[in-house]
Amino acid sequence: MEIRQERADDYNTIFQVITEAFSHAEHSDGNEQELVNLLRATSSFIPELSLVAAEDGKIVGHILFTKITIGECIELALAPLSVLPAYQRRGIGLALIREGHRIAKQLGYDYSVVLGSPTYYPRAGYIPASLYGIEAPFEVQSEYFMAFKLQDDAPQVKGMVKYDPAFGID
């Protein structure tokens, strides 16, 4: 499996991967693929953190990290993570997360937050964001809103997450 930065000629395939990956998801608003397209046109988009996983040249997964603010700090949100259903449960999602974390760390980011499964994301090291003093800008049970500390020496952050307006969260 190869993990690499997405290219413009991957966009249509990525759209289809995301659509298919979320088509039977328990928690989905059905617009994750449109969200990725919207985020690419914002200042929150970081090209190095929009990654694809390919097997034998076929794109089977995608992950996107975009800029958020926590208080005065610029950090990251992981959203969305997509793997084609036929390729799930093979470690592709975790491999995408690990590579995204590696690149994010090199780029100097300290934290990543995610709204997601409390049985899946802890496998990648995510813990309830509230334990870091990070608050969600919406009502959610704490075990679903998680954070990962990218740098061992990351300064303490505290405050509410502010997402890019493309997310539609006030």
N, C-alpha and C positions, 0 to 999 in steps of 0.2 A: 504494500500500500504506500502511496505517495501522498504527502500533505504539502500543499503549496498555496501561495497567495492566489486568489481568484484573478482572472483576466476578463476583460470586457466580453470576449467571445464565449465566456462561460455563463453569462447572465441568464440566458434563456434556460439553460440546463439547470442552473441553481434554482430558478423560479419553480421549475417542475419538481425538483428534489424536495424543496420546502413544502410545496403543495401536497405532494404525496406523503411526506413524512408526517404532516399534521392532519391528514384527512381523517384519521381515526383516533386522534389524540383525545384523551379524556378532558384536558383543559386547553382549549384553543379558541381563539376568536375568529379563526379562519382567514385572517389577513396577514399572517406572518410573512408570506412571500411579497406582498405589496409593501409591508413595512421595510423589508430589506432594500427594495428599490427606492423608496423614499429616503431612507437613511444615507444611501450612497451620494445623494445630492446635498447633504448637510455638512456643516463644519464639524459635526460630531463623528463623522466617518473617518476611519483610519485604515487606509488601503492594506497595510501590512497585517491587519487583524481581521481581514475577511478571507477565510481560508477554506479550501476544499480538500476533501479526501477522495482519491481516485484509486481504483483497482483496475489494472489492465487498461488504463486510459479512460475508464468510465467514471464520471463523478458520481459518488455514492453518498457523500455527506458534505455538509457546509456548517461553518460556525462564524458568527459575527460578534465582535466586541466593539462598542462605540463609547465615546466620551460621555460622562455624566459629571455632575458636581455633587460633592458631599460637603456641605458647609462651604468653605472657600477652596476646597481641594478638587482638582480635576482627576477623576478616576475612571473606571470602566464598568460597563454593563455587558454581560453576556446575554445576547438575545438576537436571534434564536439559534438553537443548535438543532440541526436536522440530519437524519440519516434515513436513507430509503428503507422501508419496512423489511425488505428481503435481506438487508445487510445489518439489521439491528441485532443486538446481543452478541456482537463479535468484537467489542472494544473500540470501534471506530469513533464513537462519540467521545469516549475518554481520551483517546489519542488526539483528537482535535482540541479538546480542552487543554491537555498538557502542552501541546505545541503553541496554542494561543497564550497560555500563561508564560511560557518560555520567552516568546517574542515580547509580550507586554512588560515583562520584567526587564528585558534588555532596553525597551523604550523608556523605562523609568517610572512606570505606573506602580502604585503601591497596593491598590485593592481592586477587586472585581466583585460585582454583585450579580445575583441571578434570582429571578422569580421562577421557581420550578419544583420538581419532585424532591421531597425530603428523603426519599429512599435512593434516588439516583445521584444527585449532586454531592452529597457527603462522600461518595466514593472518590471524588476528585478533590476532596479536602475542604469543601464548603461547609460552613457552620452558620447557625442563625446570625444574621447581620447585627441583631440587637446586642450580641456579645461584644461587638466592636464599637457600639454606640451609633450604629448606622440605622436610620429609620426609613421605612418605606413611605412614599407619598400617597399611599392608598391603604385602605383597610385590608389586612391579610394576616393570617395566622403566622406567627414568627417562624415556625419551622419551614415555611414555604419561601420566605425571603431571606436569602443567604449571602454570605460574603466569603471571599478568599483573600488572604493576605499574601500578596505577591513577593514582597521584599521582607526578609527577616528583620531588618531594622526600620521598617515602615513607621512613620510617626502615627500617633493615635489620631484617628479621625472621629468626628462626632457631628451628627446632624442628619438632616433629611436629604434623601437623594432627589436630585432634579434631573429628569430625563430630557432628551431632546424633544421639542414640540412634535416631531414626527410620530412619537409614541402615543400622542393624544391624551397624555396625563397632565392634568393641571397642577 
